[in-house]
Amino acid sequence: MADPKPFAVDIGRLKSRAKDTSTQALEKTDRAGEEHGFVARSPEKRRGRKPSPRTGQVHAKVMPNVSDEIADEARRRGITQGVIIEEAWRLYKENIR
Amino acid sequence: MPTIVIASPKGGAGKSTTAIILGTELAHAGAEVVLLDCDPNGSLSLWASRSALPDRTSVLEGIGESEIVRTIKQHDRDGRIVIVDLEGVASRLVSRAISQADLVVTPMRATTLDATIGVRALALIAEEEEALDRKIRHLVVFTMTKAIKSKQHRGIAESLAGQGVDLVNPPLMERAAFSALFEFGGDLRAMPPQGNMDAAIENAREFAQAIYQRLTGE
């Protein structure tokens, strides 16, 4: 479709002005914004590891070789020892009870 | 190259449509345009995903308040126009983007609600001009206007003009082709005919030309 009255941009005429991007300028901008209700609305990112949902605890003493094997397996798979116990309990419920 | 920020705290005012029309028309006229999608709704990204981007345009998405100043600075260089499409809320992201603008365009529908909320952007610009000790050129464009202006439209236009607000002429009319940009992507010249295409293209071109004249001080 041909434009009856095209216009062309002359790149050389489009001038940008230097803007202050310093921390002080940013603080002034934020203060000016807050006075008019333009406040931070981005969700805050939580730092660090999320709290584990595993809050239950078992109090078990086992033979040293068993505790060593559980620790080795957890380390190998990159999981906690609690996950191994949960899996063992699931198997127990499925196969023995 | 200039940074144009499309800002209004009112949602549904036509910010993304304005950004796309302006960006694609300036690109059609020979400018290289970088569109920054700073709206969590991702309207520009949706448009960009519909088809190949027009020549000389690119879109960057997912820019938040902690990245906006750095991103504008990175792309505000010779040979480019940066257009920033913002979310329709009063946020720190908006005030930070305005601080880096050469021109702020506030789209608003010619309704009392849009005008009342849109004027908050103008008040913020005035505050930032004082805080940063520099003039930030700004203007208002009416969007989704009808061929016959309502009494309300005329009243709002007179009120804004009376306060010294720069009103862009022509306004962006309510056009099937404008809303179809989000269905087909690309620009007005590439999409299948939607209503009166010649009138839509003429409206878009004249609007972009009016903005270009503001940028060049013609």
Chai-1 contact restraints between the chains, C-beta under 6 A:
chainA,res_idxA,chainB,res_idxB,connection_type,confidence,min_distance_angstrom,max_distance_angstrom,comment,restraint_id
A,M1,B,R189,contact,1.0,0.0,6.0,A-B,restraint_1
A,F7,B,A29,contact,1.0,0.0,6.0,A-B,restraint_2
A,F7,B,Q209,contact,1.0,0.0,6.0,A-B,restraint_3
A,A8,B,A29,contact,1.0,0.0,6.0,A-B,restraint_4
A,A8,B,G30,contact,1.0,0.0,6.0,A-B,restraint_5
A,V9,B,A29,contact,1.0,0.0,6.0,A-B,restraint_6
A,V9,B,G30,contact,1.0,0.0,6.0,A-B,restraint_7
A,V9,B,A31,contact,1.0,0.0,6.0,A-B,restraint_8
A,I11,B,G79,contact,1.0,0.0,6.0,A-B,restraint_9
A,R13,B,T216,contact,1.0,0.0,6.0,A-B,restraint_10
A,L14,B,M1,contact,1.0,0.0,6.0,A-B,restraint_11
A,L14,B,P2,contact,1.0,0.0,6.0,A-B,restraint_12
A,L14,B,L215,contact,1.0,0.0,6.0,A-B,restraint_13
A,S16,B,M1,contact,1.0,0.0,6.0,A-B,restraint_14
A,S16,B,P2,contact,1.0,0.0,6.0,A-B,restraint_15
A,S16,B,D76,contact,1.0,0.0,6.0,A-B,restraint_16
A,K19,B,Q100,contact,1.0,0.0,6.0,A-B,restraint_17
A,T21,B,V69,contact,1.0,0.0,6.0,A-B,restraint_18
A,T21,B,K73,contact,1.0,0.0,6.0,A-B,restraint_19
A,K28,B,A131,contact,1.0,0.0,6.0,A-B,restraint_20
A,T29,B,S95,contact,1.0,0.0,6.0,A-B,restraint_21
A,T29,B,R96,contact,1.0,0.0,6.0,A-B,restraint_22
A,T29,B,S99,contact,1.0,0.0,6.0,A-B,restraint_23
A,D30,B,R92,contact,1.0,0.0,6.0,A-B,restraint_24
A,A32,B,E127,contact,1.0,0.0,6.0,A-B,restraint_25
A,A32,B,E128,contact,1.0,0.0,6.0,A-B,restraint_26
A,A32,B,A131,contact,1.0,0.0,6.0,A-B,restraint_27
A,G33,B,R92,contact,1.0,0.0,6.0,A-B,restraint_28
A,G33,B,S95,contact,1.0,0.0,6.0,A-B,restraint_29
A,H36,B,A123,contact,1.0,0.0,6.0,A-B,restraint_30
A,H36,B,L124,contact,1.0,0.0,6.0,A-B,restraint_31
A,G37,B,A90,contact,1.0,0.0,6.0,A-B,restraint_32
A,F38,B,A90,contact,1.0,0.0,6.0,A-B,restraint_33
A,F38,B,S91,contact,1.0,0.0,6.0,A-B,restraint_34
A,F38,B,V94,contact,1.0,0.0,6.0,A-B,restraint_35
A,F38,B,S95,contact,1.0,0.0,6.0,A-B,restraint_36
A,F38,B,L124,contact,1.0,0.0,6.0,A-B,restraint_37
A,V39,B,R92,contact,1.0,0.0,6.0,A-B,restraint_38
A,A40,B,R92,contact,1.0,0.0,6.0,A-B,restraint_39
A,R41,B,S91,contact,1.0,0.0,6.0,A-B,restraint_40
A,S42,B,G64,contact,1.0,0.0,6.0,A-B,restraint_41
A,S42,B,E65,contact,1.0,0.0,6.0,A-B,restraint_42
